[in-house]
Amino acid sequence: MRLFLSVVALMTFLCPSAFGQKFAPNVVSAKPLAPTEQRKMFVLPAGFEIQLVAADPDIQKPMNLAFDDRGRLWVTDTVEYPWPVKPGERGRDTVKILEDIGPDGRAQKITTFADGLNIPIGLLPLNGSENALVYSIPNISRVGSRTREVLYSTYGYNDTHGMTSGFTVGFDGWIYACHGFANNSSIKGKTGGEIKMHSGNTYRFRADGTGLEQHTWGQVNPFGIAFDPLGNLFSADCHSQPIYQLLRGGYYPSFGKAHDGLGFAPAMITGFKGSTAICGIACYAADQYPAMYQGSFYIGDVMTNQVVRFEISYDGTTPKAKPVPFLDSNDQWFRPVDVKLGPDGALYIADFYNCIIGHYEVPLTHPARDRTKGRIWRIVYTGKDVKATPSRTDFATATTEELLTDLSHPNLTVRMLATNQLVSRKAAEAVTKALPREADSDDEGRARVQLLWAAQRLGRLTTAGLT
């Protein structure tokens, strides 16, 4: 996946006292484990439990995860990676929908939503429809169960571990995404926008093909982006640093690339010589985990078989990150390539289960590369003073008043899904009426932030609404 692991880059981004030199070999000699046995190999802080959501053969190798407005979990999975299907041939990769996830974590129903895909990574279900935005070499398309419409093309795919990923709806309604290492892309929208990107960058686009803009310049190989509760954007990057706050128009370190003369954007970690195989990022903005785990970012490292927690503090207005242990595995096949906060308050992990993960260190033709095994895990808190999970995770059937109530929910995923649902319903009148009554609410401003952004997206934000 999103790895640039030259020999020089093989240095842990974690503090040596906490994680030492824990790197999986380039080719793991141990045999793969069944999911029930693999689960026994995880190490978590007291009170946490890891549960299996899905595994091969029901899914193959998962890459990106996303939740829709019905609370269902979508996943892109592949058997083609690392070799793209030749032009004119039909791919074997899919998008699947997982639903009816029970207390034990298992998805009771798994449906293939789309097939015939070619290393699909970026994924975003669209509100109010049975459609999704999917990247499949070499385009982003609006995909339905029977229809496909190309919205943005054409993306480079010379390096299949450096393609576009991490589609995430922003507070402003744009979709934010990563562009990875070593690929050259000249992209045009269906009815608007054109950008050219080389190697690591981030950009944003409109869901209908009408807008396309570069957001930041640089990073080596970003794979995963996430927002915090105030709408600040963060990414996970391979080789340069594991976490950045992304400032619009900012430049970030990359291989031999200069900044714009104003310098690189502020770093979140200092005294640090580089990250390795970083994949996926989620901000834990919810209240199911204990307070000390809230507000942290959780990032996968596929070379050390870990999901690392980054505690956030502030130096003035600049966020600083400190890595601390969270999830470890003694199974070196464990490869956490994506991390998502679910509407139930759990963290979901896409496990690209494999004995080989390096794209450059091991020949792509190596016969040991696994093409079929994959798992999705869920991390829940079951310890002291555990809180009940949200009573509703289906926002498509909620009333407008219920959606307005959800805007103050402690879980950011709940708030964003509710906001997106209000916007897709064009509930401008309800949003503007709700703004005054939220001015003095005791929810730490959560609902007001969401209402202001919803009003802006609906074209109803006024000066009065900002006071």
Secondary structure, 3 states (H helix, E strand, C coil): CCCCCCHHHCCCCCCHHHHCCCCCCCCCCCCCCCHHHHHCCEECCCCEEEEEEEECCCCCEEEEEEECCCCCEEEEEECCCCCCCCCCCCCCEEEEEEEEECCCCCEEEEEEEEEEECCCCCEEECCCCCEEEEEECCEEEEEECCCEEEEEECCCCCCCCCCCEEEEECCCCCEEEEECCCCEEEEEECCCCEEEEECCEEEEECCCCCCEEEEEEECCEEEEEEECCCCCEEEEEECCCCCEEECCCCEECCCCCCCCCCCCCCCCCCCCCCCCCEEEEEECCCCCCCHHHCCCEEEEECCCCEEEEEEEEEECCEEEEEEEEEEEECCCCCCEEEEEECCCCCEEEEECCCCCCCCCCCCCCCCCCCCCCCEEEEEEECCCCCCCCCCCCCCCCCCHHHHHHHCCCCCHHHHHHHHHHHHHCCCHHHHHHHHHHCCCCCCCCHHHHHHHHHHHHCCCCCCHHHC
